[in-house]
Amino acid sequence: MTTLAPLLLTFCSLVCIAGCARDSSHSAPSPPPPNPQTSAVPPSTQQFTPAPMTYDLPTLARAYNGFGLRLLSHLQKQFPLQNTFISPMSIAMALAMTYNGARGETERAMAETLGVPGMSRHTLNQLNQTVLENLANADNSVDLTIANSLWARHDIPFVPAFLSAVRAAYRAELANVNFLAPDTCPRINRWVEQATRNRITDLIQPADLNEETILILINAIYFKGKWERPFDPAATQELPFTCANGAVKQHPFMAQSARFHYHQDHQVQIVRLPYGKGRLSMRVILPAPGVRITDILATLDEARWRAWNDALQSREGTVKLPRFKMEYAAELTAPLSALGMAIAFDRQRADFRDMATIRERICISAVRHKAFIEVNEEGTEAAAATGVVMARVTAIMPTERFMMICDRPFLYAICDDETGLLLFLGTVQQL
């Protein structure tokens, strides 16, 4: 299996189903280039020098996938009975754009959190640009779009090299705005809505925009794909689903008997469900009876994820999967700090001097993430968006036929099987 698939899974949100709750303007025009008289950034006394290492697209896919799995585990641990759904790809790409403005220990911490501690900005930008180009042509029978944008305070002297690098590598649209104007927040959110086919709304909150806000970096991703082999609606039937809290709920289950790529060990059953022409797919990971989602996530790293995918073999069997639809939202300051980049949020220590030439210190004030997914007999629709808000600181296998009935909490992911990228990751804890 090639390494683009894991990266696609990073784009896909990891969803954990635990309890039995209820189902849950045009792109901004590019303004004139920055003022050519913007002064140079003063030299850093703690410039981060990446270690000499070789990086390629498979390496980036492994890094982003590992980051996504660590983040999902942290989020699920906080609320073990709730559904969780994120797009590792969206979060990683928004942070990668932000990384272009970091220096010193802040740059180092962000690189380590993303899993690319020895990678230069230039290499990271080149690889992300390759990812965007690759995924743009992943499968013409599947709708997969990724968009980036920069919303810059109109009177801040941003470093030209920062803006040009992000705009070029990430195809990011740039708009100069007044964050105190009442129409700015709705305007930003309209861009997100359009980029996600109206599936992600109100990503940025009015409270995020104040006198300290200088820049918002946004990634949006949208996916809609039909199953390579659609489920027959006539085979869908009500079956009991046991939630993470022990409650049992009747829910519509889709069913299909065919040949699947499948793996089973003492802890999990895993099946691959392809979309379109087969490059993009969903992985459904069903823990064995008595094994909790949080137990699986506690030891699930990128190496184990890769081993699971390598172990998939073609098998005849039956899959019964519940239809589901859910939305998820999280502010990621605490989780990202716990994963190692607390300094980027620290108003006294953050170093983003390569972003803008102002006297005040610059830090990340919020990282907002929203995701949506709907899975039915026809296929899957998923969307996610991530907004990084920057602020200036003005104060301190066997061969027998298998049976896989997902009637209890399970994990799932949407992947690009060519690159190995995880586009979405999620858990279903409740329906």
C-alpha positions as CSV (number, residue, x, y, z in Angstrom):
1,M,0.0,0.0,0.0
2,T,1.5,3.3,-1.0
3,T,1.9,6.2,1.4
4,L,-0.6,8.7,0.1
5,A,-3.4,6.6,1.7
6,P,-2.3,7.4,5.2
7,L,-2.2,11.1,4.3
8,L,-5.7,10.9,3.0
9,L,-6.7,9.3,6.3
10,T,-5.2,12.3,7.9
11,F,-7.5,14.4,6.0
12,C,-10.4,12.2,7.0
13,S,-11.7,12.6,10.5
14,L,-11.4,9.8,13.0
15,V,-14.8,9.2,14.4
16,C,-15.5,7.4,17.6
17,I,-19.1,6.3,18.3
18,A,-19.7,5.8,22.0
19,G,-23.1,6.7,23.4
20,C,-26.7,6.8,22.3
21,A,-27.3,10.5,21.7
22,R,-29.3,12.0,18.9
23,D,-27.6,12.4,15.5
24,S,-26.0,15.1,15.8
25,S,-19.8,34.6,-0.6
26,H,-17.3,33.7,-3.0
27,S,-13.7,33.3,-2.0
28,A,-12.2,36.5,-0.8
29,P,-10.4,38.4,-3.5
30,S,-6.6,38.8,-3.4
31,P,-5.7,42.4,-2.4
32,P,-2.6,44.2,-3.6
33,P,0.8,42.8,-2.5
34,P,2.2,44.0,0.8
35,N,4.0,47.3,1.1
36,P,7.4,46.8,-0.5
37,Q,8.8,49.1,2.2
38,T,8.1,46.6,4.9
39,S,11.2,46.3,7.0
40,A,13.2,43.1,7.4
41,V,12.7,40.9,10.4
42,P,15.4,41.3,12.9
43,P,17.9,38.4,13.2
44,S,16.9,35.8,15.7
45,T,19.3,34.8,18.4
46,Q,17.7,31.4,18.7
47,Q,17.2,30.5,15.0
48,F,16.0,26.9,14.7
49,T,18.4,24.9,12.4
50,P,16.7,21.7,11.2
51,A,18.8,18.5,11.5
52,P,20.0,17.1,8.2
53,M,17.4,14.5,7.2
54,T,15.8,13.2,4.0
55,Y,12.1,13.8,3.7
56,D,9.7,12.7,1.0
57,L,6.0,12.4,0.6
58,P,5.8,9.0,2.4
59,T,7.7,10.5,5.4
60,L,5.2,13.4,5.5
61,A,2.3,11.0,5.4
62,R,3.6,9.0,8.3
63,A,4.3,12.2,10.3
64,Y,0.8,13.7,9.7
65,N,-0.9,10.3,10.4
66,G,1.0,10.0,13.6
67,F,0.0,13.5,14.6
68,G,-3.6,12.8,13.8
69,L,-3.7,9.6,15.8
70,R,-2.1,11.3,18.9
71,L,-4.6,14.1,18.7
72,L,-7.6,11.8,18.3
73,S,-6.4,9.8,21.3
74,H,-6.1,12.9,23.4
75,L,-9.5,14.2,22.4
76,Q,-11.2,10.9,23.0
77,K,-9.5,10.5,26.4
78,Q,-11.0,13.8,27.5
79,F,-14.6,12.7,26.6
80,P,-14.4,8.9,26.4
81,L,-18.2,8.3,25.9
82,Q,-18.6,10.9,23.2
83,N,-18.2,10.7,19.4
84,T,-15.1,12.3,18.0
85,F,-14.4,13.3,14.5
86,I,-11.5,15.3,13.1
87,S,-9.6,15.9,9.9
88,P,-5.9,15.5,10.8
89,M,-5.1,16.7,7.3
90,S,-6.9,20.0,7.8
91,I,-5.4,20.7,11.2
92,A,-1.9,19.8,10.0
93,M,-2.1,21.9,6.9
94,A,-3.4,25.0,8.9
95,L,-0.5,24.5,11.4
96,A,2.0,24.0,8.5
97,M,1.0,27.4,7.1
98,T,1.4,29.0,10.5
99,Y,4.8,27.2,10.9
100,N,6.2,29.5,8.2
101,G,6.1,32.4,10.6
102,A,7.7,30.7,13.6
103,R,11.2,31.0,14.9
104,G,13.4,29.4,17.5
105,E,11.8,27.2,20.2
106,T,8.4,27.9,18.8
107,E,9.4,26.6,15.4
108,R,11.1,23.6,17.0
109,A,8.0,22.7,19.1
110,M,5.6,23.0,16.2
111,A,7.8,20.8,14.0
112,E,8.0,18.1,16.7
113,T,4.3,18.2,17.3
114,L,3.6,17.8,13.6
115,G,6.1,14.9,13.5
116,V,8.6,16.7,11.2
117,P,11.4,17.7,13.6
118,G,14.1,17.7,11.0
119,M,12.2,19.3,8.1
120,S,12.9,22.8,6.8
121,R,10.1,25.1,6.0
122,H,11.0,25.0,2.4
123,T,10.8,21.2,2.3
124,L,7.5,21.1,4.3
125,N,6.0,23.7,1.9
126,Q,7.1,21.7,-1.1
127,L,5.7,18.5,0.2
128,N,2.4,20.1,1.1
129,Q,2.2,21.6,-2.3
130,T,2.8,18.1,-3.8
131,V,0.0,16.8,-1.6
132,L,-2.4,19.4,-2.8
133,E,-1.6,18.7,-6.4
134,N,-1.8,15.0,-5.9
135,L,-5.1,15.0,-4.2
136,A,-6.6,17.4,-6.7
137,N,-6.5,14.6,-9.2
138,A,-7.0,11.6,-6.9
139,D,-10.2,10.3,-8.4
140,N,-12.4,12.1,-10.9
141,S,-15.4,10.1,-9.7
142,V,-15.0,11.5,-6.2
143,D,-15.4,15.1,-5.1
144,L,-12.4,16.0,-3.0
145,T,-11.4,19.7,-2.6
146,I,-9.0,21.4,-0.3
147,A,-8.8,25.2,0.1
148,N,-6.7,27.6,2.1
149,S,-7.0,31.3,2.9
150,L,-5.3,34.1,4.8
151,W,-7.2,36.9,6.5
152,A,-4.7,39.6,7.3
153,R,-5.2,42.7,9.4
154,H,-5.0,45.6,6.9
155,D,-2.6,47.8,8.8
156,I,0.0,45.2,9.9
157,P,3.3,45.0,8.1
158,F,3.5,41.2,7.3
159,V,6.8,39.8,6.2
160,P,6.6,39.5,2.4
161,A,8.5,36.2,2.4
162,F,6.0,34.7,4.8
163,L,3.0,35.7,2.7
164,S,4.5,34.7,-0.6
165,A,5.6,31.3,0.7
166,V,2.2,30.4,2.1
167,R,0.3,31.7,-0.9
168,A,2.5,29.9,-3.4
169,A,2.8,26.5,-1.6
170,Y,-0.7,26.3,-0.2
171,R,-2.6,28.1,-2.9
172,A,-3.9,30.3,-0.2
173,E,-6.2,33.2,-1.0
174,L,-5.3,36.5,0.8
175,A,-7.7,39.2,2.0
176,N,-6.8,42.3,3.9
177,V,-9.5,43.0,6.5
178,N,-10.5,45.1,9.5
179,F,-11.1,42.6,12.3
180,L,-13.2,45.1,14.2
181,A,-15.7,45.6,11.4
182,P,-19.0,43.9,12.1
183,D,-19.0,42.1,8.7
184,T,-15.6,40.5,8.9
185,C,-16.5,37.5,10.9
186,P,-19.6,36.6,8.7
187,R,-17.4,37.2,5.6
188,I,-14.8,34.7,6.8
189,N,-17.4,32.1,7.7
190,R,-19.1,32.5,4.4
191,W,-15.8,31.5,2.7
192,V,-15.6,28.4,4.9
193,E,-19.2,27.5,4.1
194,Q,-18.6,27.8,0.4
195,A,-15.4,25.8,0.6
196,T,-17.3,23.0,2.4
197,R,-20.6,23.0,0.5
198,N,-22.3,24.6,3.5
199,R,-21.4,21.7,5.8
200,I,-19.2,23.8,8.1
201,T,-20.8,26.9,9.5
202,D,-19.7,29.5,12.1
203,L,-16.1,28.2,12.3
204,I,-14.8,31.6,13.6
205,Q,-16.5,33.1,16.6
206,P,-17.0,36.9,17.0
207,A,-15.0,36.7,20.3
208,D,-12.0,35.6,18.2
209,L,-11.8,39.0,16.6
210,N,-10.6,41.9,18.7
211,E,-7.9,44.6,18.8
212,E,-5.2,41.9,19.2
213,T,-6.2,39.8,16.2
214,I,-3.8,40.2,13.3
215,L,-4.2,37.1,11.1
216,I,-6.4,34.0,10.6
217,L,-5.1,31.1,8.6
218,I,-7.8,28.7,7.4
219,N,-7.8,25.3,5.8
220,A,-11.1,23.7,4.5
221,I,-11.6,20.3,3.1
222,Y,-14.6,18.6,1.5
223,F,-15.1,15.0,0.4
224,K,-18.1,13.3,-1.2
225,G,-17.7,9.8,-2.6
226,K,-19.9,7.0,-3.6
227,W,-19.0,3.5,-2.5
228,E,-17.3,1.4,-5.2
229,R,-20.0,-1.1,-4.3
230,P,-23.0,0.7,-2.9
231,F,-25.0,-0.9,-0.1
232,D,-28.5,-2.1,-1.1
233,P,-31.1,-0.1,0.8
234,A,-33.4,-3.1,0.7
235,A,-30.8,-4.9,2.9
236,T,-30.8,-2.2,5.6
237,Q,-32.5,-3.3,8.8
238,E,-32.9,-2.2,12.4
239,L,-30.4,-3.8,14.7
240,P,-29.3,-3.1,18.3
241,F,-26.2,-0.9,18.8
242,T,-24.5,-1.1,22.2
243,C,-23.2,2.4,23.1
244,A,-20.0,3.1,25.1
245,N,-22.1,3.8,28.2
246,G,-23.8,0.4,28.0
247,A,-27.1,1.6,26.6
248,V,-28.6,-0.3,23.7
249,K,-30.4,1.5,20.9
250,Q,-32.1,0.2,17.7
251,H,-30.5,1.7,14.6
252,P,-30.6,1.2,10.8
253,F,-27.7,-1.1,9.8
254,M,-26.5,-1.3,6.2
255,A,-25.4,-4.8,5.1
256,Q,-23.2,-6.2,2.3
257,S,-21.7,-9.6,1.5
258,A,-18.8,-9.5,-0.9
259,R,-15.0,-9.8,-1.1
260,F,-13.3,-7.2,1.1
261,H,-9.8,-6.3,2.2
262,Y,-10.0,-7.5,5.8
263,H,-7.8,-8.2,8.9
264,Q,-8.6,-9.6,12.3
265,D,-6.4,-10.1,15.4
266,H,-7.1,-10.6,19.1
267,Q,-8.1,-6.9,19.5
268,V,-9.8,-5.7,16.3
269,Q,-11.5,-6.4,13.1
270,I,-10.6,-4.1,10.2
271,V,-12.3,-3.7,6.8
272,R,-11.5,-1.5,3.9
273,L,-14.5,0.0,2.0
274,P,-13.4,1.7,-1.2
275,Y,-15.0,4.8,-2.9
276,G,-15.2,5.6,-6.6
277,K,-12.4,4.0,-8.6
278,G,-10.8,2.5,-5.5
279,R,-8.0,5.0,-4.6
280,L,-9.9,6.5,-1.7
281,S,-11.4,4.4,1.0
282,M,-12.8,4.1,4.5
283,R,-11.3,1.9,7.2
284,V,-13.6,0.6,9.8
285,I,-11.9,-0.6,13.0
286,L,-14.1,-2.7,15.3
287,P,-12.6,-3.5,18.7
288,A,-13.2,-7.0,20.0
289,P,-16.0,-7.4,22.6
290,G,-14.9,-6.0,25.9
291,V,-12.1,-3.8,24.3
292,R,-12.8,-0.1,24.6
293,I,-12.1,2.5,22.0
294,T,-9.8,4.3,24.5
295,D,-7.8,1.1,25.0
296,I,-7.1,0.9,21.3
297,L,-6.3,4.5,20.9
298,A,-3.9,4.4,23.9
299,T,-1.5,2.2,21.9
300,L,-2.4,3.2,18.3
301,D,0.5,4.9,16.7
302,E,1.5,5.4,13.1
303,A,3.6,2.2,13.0
304,R,0.6,0.1,14.2
305,W,-1.7,1.8,11.8
306,R,0.6,1.0,8.9
307,A,0.9,-2.6,10.1
308,W,-2.8,-3.0,10.2
309,N,-3.1,-1.7,6.6
310,D,-0.3,-4.0,5.4
311,A,-2.1,-7.0,7.0
312,L,-5.3,-6.5,5.0
313,Q,-6.0,-9.5,2.8
314,S,-8.8,-10.2,0.3
315,R,-11.5,-12.2,2.1
316,E,-15.2,-13.1,1.5
317,G,-17.4,-11.9,4.2
318,T,-20.3,-9.8,5.4
319,V,-20.2,-6.2,6.8
320,K,-23.0,-4.7,8.7
321,L,-22.4,-1.0,9.3
322,P,-24.8,1.5,10.9
323,R,-25.8,4.6,9.0
324,F,-24.7,7.7,10.8
325,K,-24.4,11.4,10.6
326,M,-22.6,13.7,13.0
327,E,-20.9,17.0,13.6
328,Y,-18.0,17.8,15.8
329,A,-16.4,21.0,17.1
330,A,-13.4,21.6,19.3
331,E,-11.0,24.4,20.3
332,L,-7.6,22.8,20.1
333,T,-5.4,25.0,22.3
334,A,-5.3,22.5,25.2
335,P,-4.9,19.4,23.1
336,L,-2.1,20.9,21.0
337,S,-0.4,22.2,24.0
338,A,-0.5,18.8,25.6
339,L,1.1,17.3,22.4
340,G,4.1,19.6,22.7
341,M,3.5,23.0,21.2
342,A,2.3,25.0,24.3
343,I,5.0,27.6,23.6
344,A,3.1,28.7,20.4
345,F,0.2,29.8,22.6
346,D,2.3,31.4,25.3
347,R,1.9,35.1,25.4
348,Q,5.3,35.6,27.0
349,R,7.3,33.0,25.0
350,A,5.8,32.5,21.6
351,D,8.1,33.6,18.7
352,F,6.5,34.3,15.4
353,R,8.8,37.1,14.3
354,D,9.0,35.7,10.7
355,M,5.3,36.5,10.3
356,A,5.1,40.2,10.8
357,T,7.5,43.1,11.7
358,I,5.8,44.6,14.8
359,R,7.1,45.4,18.2
360,E,4.7,43.3,20.1
361,R,5.1,39.5,20.5
362,I,2.8,37.3,18.3
363,C,1.2,34.1,19.5
364,I,-1.6,31.7,18.5
365,S,-4.8,32.8,20.4
366,A,-7.1,30.0,19.2
367,V,-7.2,26.9,16.9
368,R,-10.8,26.2,16.0
369,H,-11.8,23.0,14.3
370,K,-15.2,21.7,13.0
371,A,-16.0,18.5,11.1
372,F,-19.0,16.9,9.6
373,I,-19.7,13.3,8.2
374,E,-22.6,11.4,6.9
375,V,-22.4,7.7,6.0
376,N,-25.2,5.9,4.1
377,E,-25.9,3.3,1.6
378,E,-24.8,5.4,-1.3
379,G,-21.5,6.6,0.1
380,T,-19.9,9.2,2.4
381,E,-19.9,13.0,2.6
382,A,-17.4,14.6,4.9
383,A,-16.1,18.1,5.5
384,A,-13.8,19.9,8.0
385,A,-12.2,23.3,8.5
386,T,-9.5,24.6,10.8
387,G,-8.8,28.2,11.7
388,V,-5.6,29.3,13.4
389,V,-6.1,32.8,15.0
390,M,-2.9,34.8,15.5
391,A,-2.8,37.7,18.0
392,R,-0.3,40.3,18.9
393,V,0.3,40.5,22.7
394,T,-0.6,43.8,24.1
395,A,-0.3,42.6,27.7
396,I,1.5,39.9,29.4
397,M,-5.3,-14.2,8.5
398,P,-7.6,-17.4,8.6
399,T,-9.5,-18.3,5.3
400,E,-13.0,-18.9,6.6
401,R,-15.7,-16.4,5.8
402,F,-15.8,-13.5,8.3
403,M,-18.7,-11.7,9.8
404,M,-18.2,-8.0,11.0
405,I,-21.2,-6.4,12.7
406,C,-20.4,-2.9,13.9
407,D,-23.0,-3.0,16.7
408,R,-20.7,-1.4,19.3
409,P,-18.3,1.5,19.4
410,F,-15.8,1.5,16.5
411,L,-13.2,3.7,14.8
412,Y,-13.1,4.7,11.2
413,A,-11.0,6.7,8.8
414,I,-11.1,8.0,5.2
415,C,-7.9,7.4,3.4
416,D,-6.1,8.0,0.1
417,D,-4.6,4.6,-0.6
418,E,-2.0,5.9,-3.1
419,T,-0.3,8.3,-0.7
420,G,-1.4,6.6,2.5
421,L,-2.7,9.9,3.9
422,L,-5.4,9.9,6.5
423,L,-7.9,12.5,5.5
424,F,-10.4,11.9,8.3
425,L,-10.3,10.0,11.6
426,G,-13.2,9.3,13.9
427,T,-14.9,7.2,16.5
428,V,-18.5,6.2,16.9
429,Q,-19.3,5.8,20.5
430,Q,-23.0,6.6,20.3
431,L,-25.8,6.7,17.7
